[in-house]
Amino acid sequence: MRGRKLKRLINKRVLEHSIQNCNSMSESSRYLDLSYNTFKKYCKRYDLWIEENINQSGKGIKKSRVIKSIEDD
C-alpha cells in the first residue's frame, strides 16, 4: 500500500490542547501536523470551531521581516 497515509486518532482533548497553546487556528493545525482543512473538519465535528480563535488579524504572532540595507558605493 504505497502512498497511503496512516490514519491518526485525533480526539477532542488533543484539539483543545493545541487551540489553548497556539495563537491561531492555522498555528494549531501546524502544531498537530495536520492540513488546515482536516483540522477544521475535526474542530467542527467536536464543536471547537469558534470564530474568536481564528485570529485573522494575526495579533500576537511574530512576522518575519526582511530588512535590506542600502549600501552606498
Contact map, one row per residue, 1 for C-alpha under 8 A:
1111000000000000000000000000000000000000000000000000000000000000000000000
1111000000000000000000000000000000000000000000000000000000000000000000000
1111100000000000000000000000000000000000000000000000000000000000000000000
1111110000000000000000000000000000000000000000000000000000000000000000000
0011111000000000000000000000000000000000000000000000000000000000000000000
0001111100000000000000000000000000000000000000000000000000000000000000000
0000111110000000000000000000000000000000000000000000000000000000000000000
0000011111000000000000000000000000000000000000000000000000000000000000000
0000001111100000000000000000000000000000000000000000000000000000000000000
0000000111110110000000000000000000000000010000000000000000000000000000000
0000000011111110000000000000000000000000000000000000000000000000000000000
0000000001111111000000000000000000000000001001000000000000000000000000000
0000000000111111100000000000000000000000000000000000000000000000000000000
0000000001111111110000000000000000000000000000000000000000000000000000000
0000000001111111111000000000000000000000001000000000000000000000000000000
0000000000011111111100000000000000000000000000010000000000000000000000000
0000000000001111111110000000000000000000000000000000000000000000000000000
0000000000000111111111000001101100000000000000000000000000000000000000000
0000000000000011111111111001000000000000000000000000100000000000000000000
0000000000000001111111100000000000000000000000000000000000000000000000000
0000000000000000111111100001000000000000000000000000000000000000000000000
0000000000000000011111111011001000000000000000000000000000000000000000000
0000000000000000001111111011000000000000000000000000101000011000000000000
0000000000000000001001111111000000000000000000000000111001000000000000000
0000000000000000001001111111100000000000000000000000111000000000000000000
0000000000000000000000011111110000010000000000000000010000000000000000000
0000000000000000000001111111111000000000000000000000000000000000000000000
0000000000000000011011111111111100000000000000000000000000000000000000000
0000000000000000010000001111111111110010000000000000000000000000000000000
0000000000000000000000000111111111110000000000000000000000000000000000000
0000000000000000010001000011111111000000000000000000000000000000000000000
0000000000000000010000000001111111000000000000000000000000000000000000000
0000000000000000000000000000111111100000000000000000000000000000000000000
0000000000000000000000000000111111110110000000000000000000000000000000000
0000000000000000000000000000110011111110000000000000000000000000000000000
0000000000000000000000000100110001111111000000000000000000000000000000000
0000000000000000000000000000000000111111100000000000000000000000000000000
0000000000000000000000000000000001111111110000000000000000000000000000000
0000000000000000000000000000100001111111111000000000000000000000000000000
0000000000000000000000000000000000011111111100001000000000000000000000000
0000000000000000000000000000000000001111111110000000000000000000000000000
0000000001000000000000000000000000000111111111000000000000000000000000000
0000000000010010000000000000000000000011111111111000000000000000000000000
0000000000000000000000000000000000000001111111111000000000000000000000000
0000000000000000000000000000000000000000111111110000000000000000000000000
0000000000010000000000000000000000000000011111110000000000000000000000000
0000000000000000000000000000000000000000001111111100000000000000000000000
0000000000000001000000000000000000000000001111111100000000000000000000000
0000000000000000000000000000000000000001001100111110100000000000000000000
0000000000000000000000000000000000000000000000111111110000000000000000000
0000000000000000000000000000000000000000000000001111110000000000000000000
0000000000000000000000000000000000000000000000000111111000000000000000000
0000000000000000001000111000000000000000000000001111111000000000000000000
0000000000000000000000011100000000000000000000000111111100000000000000000
0000000000000000000000111000000000000000000000000001111111100000000000000
0000000000000000000000000000000000000000000000000000011111000000000000000
0000000000000000000000000000000000000000000000000000001111100000000000000
0000000000000000000000010000000000000000000000000000001111111000000000000
0000000000000000000000000000000000000000000000000000001011111000000000000
0000000000000000000000100000000000000000000000000000000001111100000000000
0000000000000000000000100000000000000000000000000000000001111110000000000
0000000000000000000000000000000000000000000000000000000000011111000000000
0000000000000000000000000000000000000000000000000000000000001111100000000
0000000000000000000000000000000000000000000000000000000000000111110000000
0000000000000000000000000000000000000000000000000000000000000011111000000
0000000000000000000000000000000000000000000000000000000000000001111100000
0000000000000000000000000000000000000000000000000000000000000000111110000
0000000000000000000000000000000000000000000000000000000000000000011111000
0000000000000000000000000000000000000000000000000000000000000000001111100
0000000000000000000000000000000000000000000000000000000000000000000111110
0000000000000000000000000000000000000000000000000000000000000000000011111
0000000000000000000000000000000000000000000000000000000000000000000001111
0000000000000000000000000000000000000000000000000000000000000000000000111
